[in-house]
C-alpha cells in the first residue's frame, strides 16, 4: 500500500477539524501549559497520598472549589494548596510559588510545583509596601519544573543551575540518594519525547546528582508516572563535601 496521501484531502480534513473544534482550540490553546502544570501538581499530591499521607485541600473557595495559582504573581494566601500529613510530618504542596536562594536571602525563582515543610509559604512586606509570598530556603523540601515542549540539551543543563542555586546539597553530596523513601529529588518533566542525545544527558545527570527527569508525559495526559523508580533522598547527618559557600549571616529587615 502506498504511503502517498493527496495533499488536498489533508487540507480538507484539517479545515474540517478546525471548523468543528475551533472554539475549543481558541479558548484552551493558550492554557495548555497551565493545564499540564496542574496535571503534574495533582500527580505529586497523589504520590504523597499513595504513601499513606493524609492529604487535604486548604484555603478552598466557594463550594470547596480549589483555586490553582496559575501565575507567578499573587499571594499564597489567596490561592488553594494541599497539605500532606503522616505521623509527625506535615508538608505543604504549593503551585507557582517563589523559592528562596540557598546562597542569599533576596534572589528568588518561581517554581511550578513546590513541596515545603510544615512552615509552608511565608508572606512578607517589602520596603516598597508590596507584599510577596515565598518558601524560605530552609523550608524547601523539593520542587518540580514542567515544560510543554520537547527536551533539548540547553534546558536540561539549565535545570541543574536551578538545583545548584536552590538545593545545592545535590551537587555538594549532602543528601543520600535512594530509590525509596518519601521525599522526591527535584523533578523536571517534559510533555515531548526525547532524542537519543537527550536520553544520554538524562541518564548522566540522574546518575551524578540524583535528580528526576521525565520525558513524554503527553502519553499520560500530562501526569507524572513511575514514582516507584524515581530518585528520593534523605539528608546526611554530616556533610563530607562542601562545594557551596554558606549563606550570608547578615539579617535582612523588611519594613
C-alpha positions in Angstrom: 0.0 0.0 0.0 1.4 3.4 -1.0 2.1 5.9 1.8 1.1 8.7 -0.5 -1.9 10.9 0.6 -3.5 13.6 -1.6 -2.5 17.0 -0.2 -5.9 18.4 -0.9 -7.5 15.7 1.3 -5.2 16.6 4.2 -6.0 20.3 3.8 -9.8 19.5 3.6 -9.7 17.3 6.7 -7.6 19.8 8.7 -10.0 22.6 7.8 -13.0 20.5 8.8 -11.4 19.7 12.2 -10.6 23.3 12.9 -14.1 24.4 12.0 -15.6 21.8 14.3 -13.2 22.4 17.3 -12.0 25.9 16.6 -13.8 27.5 19.6 -12.2 24.9 22.0 -8.8 25.4 20.5 -9.0 29.3 20.7 -10.2 29.1 24.2 -7.9 26.4 25.6 -4.8 26.6 23.4 -3.0 29.3 25.3 -3.9 27.5 28.6 -2.3 24.1 27.7 0.9 24.9 29.5 -1.0 25.7 32.7 -3.2 22.6 32.4 0.0 20.5 32.1 1.3 22.2 35.2 -1.9 21.3 37.0 -1.6 17.7 35.9 1.9 17.4 37.4 0.8 19.2 40.6 -2.0 16.8 41.0 0.3 13.8 40.3 2.6 14.9 43.2 -0.4 15.3 45.5 -1.4 11.7 44.6 2.1 10.5 45.1 2.1 11.5 48.8 -1.4 10.1 49.2 -0.2 6.8 47.9 2.4 6.8 50.6 -0.2 7.0 53.3 -0.1 10.7 53.9 -3.5 12.3 54.8 -4.0 14.8 52.0 -6.4 17.7 52.4 -7.1 20.8 50.4 -6.6 24.1 52.2 -7.8 27.7 51.7 -10.6 26.4 49.4 -13.0 28.7 47.6 -16.8 28.7 47.4 -18.4 25.2 47.4 -15.0 23.8 48.4 -13.5 24.7 45.0 -9.8 24.5 44.5 -8.2 27.7 43.2 -4.9 26.9 41.4 -2.2 29.5 41.3 -1.6 29.8 37.6 0.7 32.8 37.6 3.9 33.8 39.3 2.2 36.9 40.8 -0.2 36.9 43.7 0.0 35.9 47.3 -0.1 32.3 48.5 -2.9 33.1 51.0 -5.2 34.0 48.0 -4.9 30.5 46.5 -5.5 26.9 47.4 -2.9 24.3 48.3 -2.7 20.8 49.7 -1.2 19.6 53.0 0.0 16.1 53.4 0.3 14.7 57.0 1.9 11.5 58.2 2.8 10.9 61.8 4.8 13.9 62.9 5.5 15.2 59.4 3.4 17.9 57.7 4.1 19.0 54.1 2.7 21.8 52.0 2.3 21.2 48.3 2.2 24.6 46.6 1.7 25.7 43.0 3.7 28.5 41.2 5.4 29.8 44.3 8.7 31.6 44.7 11.5 29.8 46.4 14.4 31.5 48.1 18.1 31.0 47.1 20.3 28.9 49.2 23.1 31.4 48.9 21.4 34.8 49.5 18.2 36.0 51.1 16.9 38.0 48.2 17.2 36.1 44.9 14.0 34.1 44.1 12.7 31.8 41.4 9.1 30.8 40.8 8.9 27.0 40.6 5.9 25.3 39.0 5.4 22.9 42.0 7.0 23.2 45.4 6.9 20.9 48.4 7.7 22.7 51.7 7.8 21.6 55.3 5.3 22.5 58.0 6.1 26.2 57.8 4.8 26.4 54.2 4.9 29.7 52.4 6.0 33.0 54.1 4.4 36.3 53.2 6.4 39.5 53.9 6.0 43.2 53.3 8.7 44.8 51.1 10.2 48.2 51.6 8.0 49.5 48.6 4.9 48.5 50.6 4.1 45.5 48.4 3.8 42.0 49.9 5.2 38.8 48.4 4.9 35.1 49.2 7.8 32.7 49.0 9.1 29.5 50.5 12.2 30.2 52.7 15.1 28.0 51.7 15.3 26.1 55.0 11.7 25.1 54.5 12.1 23.8 50.9 11.7 20.0 50.6 11.7 19.7 46.8 10.5 21.4 43.6 9.3 20.5 40.1 9.5 22.2 36.7 7.1 21.4 33.9 7.9 22.0 30.2 5.3 21.7 27.5 8.0 21.1 24.8 10.5 18.5 23.6 13.6 18.2 25.8 16.9 19.6 24.5 20.4 19.9 26.0 20.2 23.6 27.0 17.1 23.3 29.1 18.3 20.1 30.7 21.6 21.6 31.8 19.8 24.8 32.8 17.8 22.8 35.3 21.0 21.9 37.0 21.6 25.6 37.5 18.3 25.8 39.5 19.3 22.8 41.6 22.7 24.4 42.3 21.1 27.7 43.3 18.2 26.4 45.4 19.1 22.9 46.6 22.9 22.7 46.3 23.1 19.7 48.5 22.5 17.6 45.4 25.7 18.9 44.0 27.6 19.0 47.3 26.6 15.4 48.1 24.9 16.4 51.4 21.9 14.3 50.5 21.7 10.5 50.5 20.1 9.4 47.2 17.9 6.3 47.2 15.2 4.6 45.1 12.8 4.5 48.1 11.7 7.0 50.7 9.1 9.8 51.0 10.9 12.9 49.6 11.3 13.2 45.9 14.5 14.6 44.4 13.9 17.7 42.2 11.9 16.9 39.0 11.8 18.3 35.5 9.1 16.9 33.3 8.6 17.3 29.5 5.4 16.6 27.5 7.5 15.8 24.5 9.6 12.7 23.7 13.4 12.7 23.9 16.1 12.2 21.4 18.8 9.7 22.0 21.1 12.6 23.0 18.6 13.9 25.5 18.2 10.5 27.0 22.0 10.3 27.4 22.0 13.6 29.2 19.1 12.4 31.4 21.0 9.3 32.4 24.2 11.2 33.1 22.6 13.9 35.3 20.4 11.5 37.2 23.4 9.2 38.0 25.6 12.1 39.1 23.1 14.2 41.1 20.1 12.1 41.7 17.6 14.4 40.0 14.5 13.2 38.2 14.0 13.9 34.5 10.8 12.7 32.9 10.0 12.7 29.2 6.9 12.1 27.1 4.2 12.9 29.7 1.8 13.7 26.8 1.2 9.9 26.6 -0.2 10.1 30.2 -2.2 13.3 29.6 0.4 15.4 31.3 0.6 13.3 34.5 3.8 12.1 36.2 4.0 8.3 36.5 6.7 5.9 37.6 7.2 7.4 41.1 8.4 4.0 42.3 11.5 4.3 40.2 12.1 8.0 40.8 15.0 9.1 43.0 14.3 10.1 46.6 16.6 11.5 49.2 17.4 11.9 52.9 19.7 14.5 54.4 23.0 13.1 55.7 23.9 13.8 59.3 27.2 15.4 58.3 28.4 16.8 55.1 31.5 15.2 53.6 31.9 17.7 50.7 31.2 21.4 50.7 31.3 23.0 47.3 29.0 25.9 48.1 29.8 28.8 50.4 27.4 29.3 53.3 24.6 31.9 53.0 25.3 35.4 54.3 24.8 35.7 58.0 23.5 39.3 57.8 19.9 39.9 58.8 17.6 41.3 56.2 14.8 43.5 57.7 11.5 44.0 55.8 9.7 47.2 56.8 
